Amino acid sequence: MPGNYMPSAAELFRFSPELLLMAAGTLLMIFEAITSPKQKRGLPIFAFVALLAAIALAVAGASDPGPAFNRMLQVDGFATFFRVLVMAVGAVTILISTNYLKQAGHEGGEYYSLVLFSIVGQCLMATANELIMIFIGIEVSSIATYVLAGYLRDDKRNNEAALKYFLLGSFATAFLLYGVAWIYGTTGTTNLTEIRRVLLDPQNAPNSILIGVALGLVLVGLLFKVSAVPFQSWAPDVYQGAPAPVTAFMSVGPKAAAFAAFLRITMWAFEPVKSHWVPVLWVVAIATMVVGNFAALRQSNVKRLLAYSSIAHAGYVLVALTAASKTGTEAAMFYMASYAAMNLGAFAVITHVARKGETRVDIDDFSGLGNRQPVTAAIFAVFLMSLIGVPLTGGFFAKFYVFKAALDSNLIALTIIGLLNSAVAAFYYLRLVVIMYMQPAPEGVDTLPEPSLGIRTALIVCSVATVVLGVFPSLVLDIASRGASFIR
C-alpha cells in the first residue's frame, strides 16, 4: 500500500463493523479494570449491543459494495453474508456464556473482548481479497480463540485444550504462510483478483506443478481450520476440554469464516486451475464424512460426539466445494447458516445440562430429560433432527442443496457416499433422542434447574431459525445466491 494512501469515507464505512467491534473490545478491557463487580454484569450486555450494531452496519454497508484499503478487502454480498453470520454466532455465544461464567466464578470483560476480537478476525477472512489479509484474519481469530479455549485457568482440561489447539494451529498456519510465499513467487502477487488474472493468461501462466504445490500448502492451513481429515485430530480433544460456550463458538464461527476464505480462494482466484484441487477435495470430503460419522458412533461424551459430528458436517460442505460451481457455493453458504443455528442450539442445551464444572456431559446424563424438562428436550430434539436432515428443518434443505450441487456436477459417487454417511449419522443422533425420552433418569440425580434467561433466549432464536430455514429456505438461499455472484 502506498505510503501516502488515505482510505476514503466510503471505504471506512465498509469496514465500520470491524472498527466498531475493535473499539468495543478495547473498551470492555478498560471497563473490566475500572468497574465494580456489580457493574461488571453490564459488560455482556455492552458486548451484545455492540454485535447487534455491527450487524446493522454490515447490512447497511451492503448497499454500497466495493473494495476497501487499496483492494485488500472486498465488501460484497458474499462478505456481508458471512460477516452477519459470524457476528450473529457471537451474539448467541454471549447469551449462552453469561450464566455459565457466573457459575464458574469467572465473570470478566476480557472474555467478551476475546469473542469480539475473534469475530473481527473472522470478518477479515470473509472480506479479504488478499492472501496476506486472510492470514492476518486467521491469526487474529485464532489467537483470541486459543485463549478462550483455556479461559478457565484453574481447569486442567481447559489448559490442555488451549495448548493442543495452539501448537497444532500454529503448525498448520506455517503451512499456509509457506504456501502464500510460493504463490507470490510463482504469480508475483498475493491479490486474489490478480492471481486469477495471471492464471487466465495463457502467455504468462506459471508452472502448473508449482501452482499445485503452492495451493496445496494453503489448503492445509484451511483444512485444519475446518477440521477436515487428515487435519481433524485436534477437534475432539479441544472441543471436549474447552468451556462449553467456547466449544459452541469454535464449532461454528471460525469454521464459517474459514469456509468463506476457502470459497474465495478456490472458486475465484484458483478457479482457472480447478483440475488441480477438485480431485483433492473429492477425496478429502469422503474421508472427512466417513471418519467423522463412524468415530461419533463410539462416543459416550456428548461434546466429543458433536466434535466428530462437526468433522462430518465439514465433509458435507466440502462436497459442495467439490462441485466447483455457483450452485455449490450457494449450497455451502446455506449449509453454514443452517449448521450455525442447529449446532449453537445443541450446545446451548449441553451447556445447560452440564452445569457447574461440566460434570454432566455423558450421553447417559440426558436420560429422562423429556420428563424432567419437556420443553428443553423437545427443542434439543429439533436440533438433532436438523443435524440428521429431517424434512421441515434447516438441516434437510442444507443437505438437499449440497447433494443437488454435487449431482449437477456429475459427482454421482460422491453424492451416494454422502447420503450413506447421513444414514450412519442418524444412528448416533437418534440415540440421544431415545435416551432423553425412553430411558428414565438415574436415581440420585440432582434436580435440573430451569434454563437461565440467556440460554432460553438462545434456544428460542436457534430453534426459530432452524424451523424457518426448513420451511422457508428461499429467505436465505436467495441472499446466498446473490452473494455467490462473484462466480462468473
N, C-alpha and C positions, 0 to 999 in steps of 0.2 A: 504494500500500500504506500503511495507517495507520501513523503513527509509533510507536505502542505495540504493533505486531504482533509476536508471537513464534511462530515455527514450532513445531508440536508434535513430539513424538518420532517419531510415525508419518510426518510429512512429511519430517523429516530422514532417516529410514531410506529413504524412497522416493527421495531424492536422494543417498543414500550412495555409489553408484558414481561419480558425478561428483566428490563430495567426496574420495573416495579417490584418484582419478586426479589431481586438482589437487594434493593433498598429495604424491603420488608424483612428479609432475613437478617440483615445487618442491625436493623432497629430491634429485632427480637433479642439478639445477643446483648444489646445495650440495656434493654428493659430488664432482662434477666439479672443483670448486675445491680440495678438501681431500685428495683421494686421489692415490696414486702411479699412474704409468702402468700398472703391473702390476695394481693393484686396479681400475682402470677397466674391466677385462674383465668384471667382475661387474655393471656398470651395465645392459647389455641384459637380463641375467637378472632384475635387480630390476624393470625396466620390464615384462618379460614376465609375471612373477609378479603384479605389480600389476594387469595387464589380466585375468588369469585370476580374481583375487579380485574385481575389479569385475564380471565376468560372473556370478560366483556371487551377488553381492549383487543384481544386476539380476534374476536368476531368482528369488531369494528374495523380492524386493520385489513380484514379480508376484502373490504370494499375498495381498497387501493393496493392491489398486489403489485409486486415488483421486487427488484434486487435491493440490497442494502449493504453498506460498508464495502464499496468497490467490488460488488458482485460476489462477496464471500458468503452472503446469506441470500436466500431466495424465499420471499414470503408469497405464497400462493395458496390455492385451495388445499393442496396436499399437505403443506406445512401447517395450515390452520387446523385441519382435521386432527393431526397428531398432537399439536400444541394443546388444543382444547381437551383432547383425550387424556394426556398425561397430567394436566392441571386438575381435571375432574377426579382422576385417580388420587392425586394428592389431597384434594378436599375430603374425599371419603376416608382416606387413611387417617386424617386428623380426627374425624368423627370416631373411628374405631379405637384410636390411641388414647384419648383423654382419660377414660376410666381405667384403662389398663395401666397407664403410667402412675395414676393416683394410687392404685392398689399396690404397685411395685415400689412406691415411695421414691419415684424418680421423676416427678414433675419438673420440667425445666424448659426454658425458652430455647435452649440450644438444640433440643430435639426437633422442634418445629423449624428452626433455622436450617438444619441439615436437610429436612424434607424439601424446603423451598429451594435451597441451593442445588439439590439433586435434580429437581424439576427444571431449573434453569439449564443445566447441562443437557437434559433430555430434549428441551425445546431447541437448543443449539443443534443437536443431532438431527432433528426434524427439519430445520430450516437451512442447514448447511449446504452450500454449493461448492465447498472446498474440502478436500480430504483432510487438510490440516485442521479445519474447523470441526470436522467430525471427530477427529482425535481429541481436540480440546473439549468438545462436548462430552465425549465418553469419559474423559478424566475427571471433569467437574462432577458429573453424575456419579461416577464410581467411587471417588474419594469420599463423598458425603455418604454414600450407601455403605461403604466399608465401616465407617464409624457408627452408622445406625445399627448395623448387624451386631456390633459389640457394645451397644449403648448401655446395657445394664452391666456395669463394670465389675460388680461383685458376683456375677453369674458366670461360672466356668464355661457353660455351654455357649454363651454369647461371645466370650473371648475366643473360644476355639473357632466358632463360625466366622468371626471377623478376620482372624488370622488366615484361615484357609481361603476365604474369599479374596483377601488382599494379595496373598502370594500367587495364587493361580491367576487372578485377574491381571496382575502386573506382568506375568509371563505371557499371557495372551495378548495384552496390549503391545508388548515388544514386537510380536509378530506383525501386528497391524502396522506399526510405525515403520518397520523394516519394509513392508510391502509398499507403503506410501513412498518411501525413498526410491524403491525400484521403479515405481510408476513415474515418478518425476524424472528419473534417469532415462527412461525409455520414451517418454512423451514430451518432456520438457515443461510440464505443467502439473499442478495439483487441482486445478479448477475442473469441476465435473463437466461443464459445458465444453471447455476447451479440449478435454480428454476425448469426449465424443467426437468433436470436430477432427481431431488428429486421427482417430481410428477410422473415420469415414473417408479420409483422404487416401485414395489408392496409390498416389505418387509418393507419399511420405509416411505410410503406415509403418509402425515399428515392428520389430521381430515378434511373431506370434507366440513363440515359446517363452520369450522374456515377459511378454504381457500376461500370458497364462500363469507363470510362476508368481509374478507380482500380484495379480488379482487373487491368487490362491492364498498368499500370505495375509492379505487384507481380510479375506473371508474367514480365516482362522480366528482373528480377533472378534469379528461379528458373530460367528457361530458360537463362540464362547459366551457372548453376552446373551444370546437367546437360548442357551443351554441345549444346543444340538449335539448329537453324537458325532464324533467321539470326544467332545469337549464338555460333557454334561456331568462329569463325576463330582464337581463341586456342589451342584444344586441340592441334592438330598441332605447332605450334612449341614449346609448353610441354612437351608430353609427350616430344618429341624432345630438348629441351635439358636437362630436369631429370634428376637421377640416376635410374637405372632403378628402384630400390626405391621412390623417391618417386613416380615415374610410376605404378607399380603401386598405391600407396596413393591417389593422386589420382583414378585412374580408377574407383575403387570406393567408398571411404569417403565423401568429400564428396558424391558423386553419390547414394548411397543416402540420406544424410541430407536432401539437397535434395528428393528424391522423397517422403520422409516428410512434409516440410513442405508440399510440393505437394499431397499427398493430404489432409492436414488442412484446408488452405485451400479446395481446390475441392470435395472430397467431403463436407465437413462445413459449414464456415462459409458458403460460397457455393454450396452445392448448390441452394438455392431459385432461384438465377438461372443455372442451368447452361445455359440457352439462350444466355447471353452468351459463355460460354467454350468450350463443346463445339465449335462450328464453327471457332474459332481453333485449338484443339488438333488438330482433324482436319487442317487444312492444314499445321500445324507438324509433325505426326507424319509425313505423307507427305514433306514437304521434307527432314526430318531423315534418314529412311531412304534416300531417293534420293541426297542429297548425300554422306552417309557411305559408302554402299556403292560408288557409282561413283567417288568420289575415291580410295578404297582400292585400286581396280584398278590405278592408275597408280603406286603407291608401291614404291620399292625399299628403303627403310629400314623395318625391322620395327617400330620404335617408332612411326613415323608411320602405318604401316599399321594398327596396333592403335589408334592415336588416332582414325583415321577409322572404324574398326570400333566403337569406343566411342560415337562420334556416332550410328552406325546403330542400335546397341542402345538408346540413349536414345530413338530413334524408336519402337522396338518397345514400350517401356514406356509411351510417350505414347499408343500405340494402346489400351492397357489403360485409361489415364486417360480417353481419349475415350469409352470405353464408359459411363462415368459410372454405375457400378453396384457393388454389393458384390462381385460376381464379378470385375469389373475390378480392384478394389482388391486382392483376394486374388491375382489373376494378377500384378499389379505387384510385390507383396511376394515372391511365389515367384520371379519373374524376377530380382529383385535378389539374392536368396540364391544362385541358380544362377550368375548372372553373376559374383558375387564369387568363387566357388570357381574357375571356369574362367579368369577373367581374371587373378586373382592367380597361379594356377599357370603360365599362359602367360608372364607377366612374370618369374616366378622362373626359368624356363628361359632367357629372354632375358638376365637379369642374369648367369646362369652363363656363357653363351656369349660375351657381350660382353667379359668380363674387364676388367682394369685399364684405365682411360681410355676404356672403351666403344669400342674400336677395331673390334669385330666385331658390328655391328648391321645390316649389309645382309642382304638375303634370301639372297644367294649365300654368306654366311658360314655358313649352316646346311647347305651341301652336304655330303653324306656323313655327316651326324650319325647316321643309322641304323646305319652301320658303326662309327663312332668310339665312340659311346656308345649302344648299342641301348636300354637301359632309359630313359634320358633322352629319347630320340627317341620311344619308344613312349608315354611319359606326355604329352609335348608333343602328340603326335597325338591323344590322348584329349581334351585341352583344345580342340584345333582342331575336332575332330568335334562337341564340345559347342557350340562357338561357331556352327557351321553349323546344329546342331539335329538331329543324327543320333539315331535311337532308342537307348534304353538309356543315355542321358546326360542330365544335368540340363537342358541347353540344349533338348532336344527337348520335354520337358514344359513348360518355361518358355514357349516359343513356342506350344505347343498351347493352353495356358490363356489366353494373351493373345488369340490369334485366336478362341478359343471365346467369350471375353467380348465381343469385337467382333461376332461373329455373333449372339450372344444379344441384342445391342442393335441388330440390323439394320444394322450397318455393313459391308455386303457389299463395296462398292467398296474400302473401306479394308483389309479383310481380303485381298482379291485382290492389291492393290498390295503389302501386306506380304509375302505369300507369294512374289510375283515378286522382291521385293528379297532374300528369303532365298536364292533360287536364284542371284542375282547374287553374293551374299556367298560362296557355296560355291566360286566360282572362285578367289578370292584366298586362301582358307584352304587349299584343296586344292593350290594352287600351292606352298605351304610344305611340305606333306606329300610332294609329288613331288620337290622339291629335296632333302629330307632322305634319301629312300630311293632315288631313281633318278638322282641326279647325284653323281658322285664328288667327293670333297673336292679343292680346288685344290692343286697342288703347292706345296711350301714352307710350308704352313700349320703352325704350331706345334701340338704335341700338346695336346689339350684336357684339362686336369686333371679329376679326378673332382669332382663337386659337393661343396661343403662340408656339414658336418652340418646347418647351418641351412637350406640350400637343399634338402637331401634331406628333412628333416622337413616343410618347406613343401610340397614336391611330393607327399609321401605324404598329408598332410592334405587338400590341394586335390583330388587325384585320387580319393581315397576319397569325399570329399563330392560330387564330380561324378558318380561312378557311383551312389552311394546315392540321390542326388536323381533319377537316371534310372530306378532300379529300384524304389525305394520313395518316390515323390514325396509320398504321403499323410503321411509323417512331418513334413514342413514345411508342406504345404498345409493340414493340419488346424490347425496353430498359426496360420498366416496367416488362416484362416477365422475363428478366434476373435478374432484381433487386429483384423480388419476389422469387427467387430460394432458399431463406433461409427457405421457406416452403417445407419440405421434402414430 
